[in-house]
Structure formats: C-alpha cells, structure tokens
Amino acid sequence: MRNRKAYITRILLPFCGLVALLAANPLHGQRDPQYTQYMYNIGSFNPAYVGTVEYTDISLLYRSQWIDIPGAPRTIRFGLNAPIGERHGLGFNAVNDQLGPTTQTYVDVSYSFQIKFTYDVFLSFGLDAGGTFLNTDFSKGTFENPGEPILGQETIQEFYPTIGAGVFLYQRHWYLGVSVPNFLTDALYSNEVAQIVEDQMQFNAIGGYVFDLSDRMKFKPAFMVNFISGAPVTANVSGNFLWNDVFTLGAAYRFDNAVSGLAGFQLTPGLFVGYSYDYNTNGLGGYNSGSHEAIIKFYLGRKSARIPGEDKGKGNQKGKQIDSPRFF
C-alpha cells in the first residue's frame, strides 16, 4: 500500500505542478468552440477522458449558432475515443470552426493513462498535441472601411501548433476534470495570427453526478466552467433525466447567455443521437432565432446499454468501469 501511494504521488505531484506552472504564466491560446452538449463531448476538450470509455466511440457534431446573424459561428467536429488495454487510451479530434471571415481547423491526437486511485475510483492523465490551420479572408463580408484590407492584406493562411493537458477523476456515479486545451506561448504565432488569436490561455473544469432515482430513471446534474484570464467566466449547468437507458431529456443554462433544451435517444446499444436548442437570454436574443446543435455517437462493439454489475449495486471493478449511455 505504501508503495502504491508513493507511486501515485510521483505521478500526481509533477502533473499538478505542471498545471500550476502553466496557470502562473500569462500565456496565450485560442478560444475553444462552444458546445451545449458538452456532457457527450468531453474528449474534445479534456484528453484525459479518452481512455475512460469501455468501448471505442466515434462522434459527429454540428452546431449552428445565432441563426439569422450573418457570419455567426458554425462548428463541425469529428471525434474518436479508443481504450487501449486496461490503462491507456487514444483519441483524435478534428474541428472546423467558422466565424465571419475566419475559419479555424483544429486537429489533435490525445493519449491518456489511468490508475486505480481507490477501490472504485479511477484517475486519468491526458496529453494532446496537434495544430490549428487558420484561414482568414477579409474579402468576404463588409467591414468598417470597405476596400481597405484589414491588417494590410486580404487573406491570412497560417498554421500554429497546440499542446494541451488534462486530468479526469471518476467513479461509476460521478466525475471531475480539469484541462488546458493549449499552453504554448504566443511566441509561436506570426504577427498576423497574434492579432486574431489573442485570447488568454483557457482552463476548463467539468463535473457531474448520476442519481439512481429508480430502476428505470436516472438524473444527472453537471457543470462546465471555462476560464480565460481577462475575460468573463463562462459557466454552464445542466440537468438530464434518463429513462430506461434509452431516452434523455433535460435543460441547461449558460449564465448571462442562454437557456437550452436537450433531448437524446439511444436508438441501439451502438448508436446515440442528441439534439439541443439554445435561446439567448442576453441582448443577442432579439436578433437571432437561437442555436441548434446535433450529435451522433457510434459505440463500436457494445452489445448492451446497461452498466456491468448495476443490478448488484456495484460498478465494474475491472477495466474502464463505465459502460452506459454516455452521460459521461
């Protein structure tokens, strides 16, 4: 037991020290795309999540934000989470995010390593590395000075690397996670990119708890907080009911921004579809028709939507532990 604690300490302390060191430096990075169905999309912003799944899953997401506003954000994401043996995981993300004349395509590969923290609690560490392709065409749209290119040129095409990290602590009924999508300094950016990608480094914190209300109904409150130095904190809270491991219905609130409705269906053990609609509660509400987001998830190899050992009141004490319609 003493050796195990020492082993965990040797892993945990350096990693936490790295995160603390990153937090103490005024680094710069890109602002991640916004998701309402973050509870089904954790692998896109926390690399430590990718190895916690029981089976390989593939997800496709489309988000159309602020309908009726020209140049409003449009996001498409492809994601892959794959467990490798009992302790490792690999992930892949490709995201295309459009906003006005700017298109950013994010591509990264994630790796995670899990340890058994206690009898039924697991701790996962993750790293991801990749890059962002930035394409800005100021000839699209009308700006303050028509005919005069912004930044002295009409188009900008650049690539800059990204490196992120995260931790994910979880058990059958709950999870907590912290991540930094990118902590490289802005010294890697060209002058043109630095004027567009100027947000401070972003921190993400997530958490949730699943309550078994009955044999057929579960309820999961969850939260996600995004923090960027010098910008208002973005806080999301949600609550979802799950009936018979098939139908999900819930609501979400993004403070000072939007209220959302969510619904999902586990059509087969290997196929889940989800949808959400956002209505802006701030000043933008009078100028758009809301935001739509749809997600499709494929679970490769899953034959059942039940949690192993659930009838006995115990989680699966071997392997990745969690095998259920993905609240998380």
Phi, psi and omega in degrees: 000318180297319178296322179295316179297320179295321179297315179296319180297318180297329179278315189288315185297314178298323181293313178297325177296322177297314179297318179296320179296319179295322182293333184278351183252138181280069181274171182236156177194180181274152173279127182290154174301156182263136179231139172273322179270051181296335182291342176255008194223027189295326181297343181284340182229358175223105183294341180289345181286332196297334181265001185272355182277151180281322180233158176298134175232148178237133182231145175233128183229141174228132179230127175242112190256143174054059180306140179088352176263118181300137178077010180294159185298141172228127185231134174234130180229137169244130182224149178224128174238126184224121173284139178239104184067209185269340190236353188239160177208149176233145179219159177218137178228138171223119184232130174248119185237120181248135177212109182059231182277000187252132174237127176241131177245114182262133176225129177208159176241135184245150174225140178226155178225129184250146171230155177274107187286313172223194183306316183229019178243134183242147179235128182240137175247140182221149174228147173223151180218142180183218181191170181234130174263119182254127178228116180236126180236100183284357175283348177269119178099177181243130183240183188299324181240083182306138177085351180248106184302138176286142181062017176081005178208155184275330183230147175227126176230114184219160173231135174221140184284158177225145174222130181229172181208159178198162171231149183217114180252128187208157175219179185300329186252353184206167176205153174220141180210150175224139181210157174235109184298326182203127180235020174286149181283161180286001176296341180278346183274148170285169180300323181293315180294321182299334179278345179256313179266083189240009180287152175288167179302141185256139174243139177239136174232133182226158177191159178191161179218135180257120177260128174274097182285329177198184179296335185246354184229135175233154177227131180230108167280147181210164177216157171215131181236130176248127180238128175230125181303130179087000180233156178299144176291134176260116182241129179240135172232148182211160175217126182233136172259138178239120179257124171055028181059025184232310188248129179243135178218134182195187181217158180217157179222127174254114191305131179058028183218299188201154170245143189225152170246141183230145175214147179210153180227130171270088187295321174218168177305334183255008184217123177235139175233140180223154181215145175219152177230130179252138171241124183289132177259359177262196184297339180288343184303329181277358185240001178215168183258026177093185180232141179245142178217130179231143180223143174234130179235133177249129178251112185277122176091353181284130179253343183219149179261006182271155176279125179305133178077007185296322182296338178264002179077017181234147174279169175289113185277358177246158175068213186277350169082318190254125178216090183206166171307128202286085161298323177199000000 
